[in-house]
């Protein structure tokens, strides 16, 4: 499932953030993706990783 989220983050960053994050993070990602695809992907990967880390009980 995690690999699928990263793939979605690569192809459609705002959708991946919407499924993993909050509305505010989704808006930030849409703006970053409009500036350039790469900033949106990096932000999406960060949000996906952060969500997965918190979900496992780790705060790092």
C-alpha positions in Angstrom: 0.0 0.0 0.0 2.8 2.4 0.8 4.4 1.9 -2.6 1.1 2.7 -4.2 0.9 6.0 -2.3 4.4 6.9 -3.4 3.5 6.1 -7.0 0.4 8.2 -6.7 2.5 11.0 -5.2 4.8 10.8 -8.3 1.9 10.9 -10.8 -0.7 13.1 -9.0 0.9 14.8 -6.0 -2.2 16.8 -4.9 -4.4 13.6 -4.8 -1.8 11.7 -2.8 -1.6 14.6 -0.3 -5.4 14.8 -0.1 -5.6 11.1 0.8 -2.7 11.3 3.3 -2.9 14.8 4.7 -5.1 17.7 5.7 -7.0 20.2 3.5 -4.3 22.8 4.3 -1.5 20.5 3.1 -3.5 19.7 0.0 -3.8 23.4 -0.8 -0.1 23.9 -0.3 0.6 21.0 -2.5 -1.6 22.3 -5.3 0.2 25.6 -5.2 3.6 23.9 -5.2 2.6 21.7 -8.1 1.4 24.7 -10.1 4.8 26.3 -9.5 6.5 23.2 -10.7 5.9 19.5 -10.8 9.0 18.6 -8.8 8.2 20.8 -5.7 4.8 19.2 -5.6 6.2 15.7 -5.7 8.8 16.4 -3.0 6.1 17.8 -0.8 3.8 14.9 -1.5 6.6 12.4 -0.6 7.3 14.3 2.6 3.6 14.2 3.7 3.2 10.5 2.8 6.4 9.7 4.7 5.3 11.8 7.7 1.8 10.1 7.7 3.4 6.6 7.6 5.9 7.4 10.4 3.2 8.8 12.7 0.9 5.9 11.8 3.6 3.5 13.1 4.0 5.3 16.4 7.3 7.0 15.6 7.5 10.8 16.0 10.7 11.1 13.8 
